[in-house]
C-alpha cells in the first residue's frame, strides 16, 4: 500500500463537504458546487470568485467563533458583501457528511441587514434519517424564533445543551 493510500484511509473519518450553494455573496450571485471530491481545484480568470469561495468559509468560521457582527463589519457590511444589483438575503448552504456512510447533513444560513445591523433571517440544520423521505430539521431559526429538536440525551444543567455520540470510530 502506498503512503497516499495510507493517508486516505487514516482520514476516512474526517468530515467532508459534498455540496456548496452561495447566493448574493460578493461576485457569487448564484454559485453552486456539486459532487465535491476530497480534492478540488478552482480555476478561472482574475475577479471570477475563486478567492471569494474560500472567503465564504472564512466568513462562516468567523460568524461561529467571533459573531456575525464582527465578521460582517470586517468585510464592509451589506454594501460590500451583497452582490451588486442583487436583492434579498445573502444565503449559504453547505451539505456534508461527518464520516463515510453517515447521513448527509445540510446547513443553511440567510443573512439580512436592517437599521440595527446584520441579522440571521433564517438558519437551519437538517438530515434525512433514511436514504429517502422527508428531511428532518433538528435546528431551525427564523427571524428571532428558534426550534431545537434532538434525539440525543440532555447533558444536564439549565441550558438546553445536548451531547450526541459520534458515529465516526
Secondary structure by P-SEA (a helix, b strand, c coil): ccaaaaaaaaacccccccbbbbcccccccbbbbcccccbbbbbbcccccaaaaaaaaaaaaaaacccaaaaaaaaccccccccccccccbbbbbbbbccccccbbbbbbbbbbccccccccccbbbbbcccccbbbbcbbbcccbbbbbccccccccccbbbbbbbccc
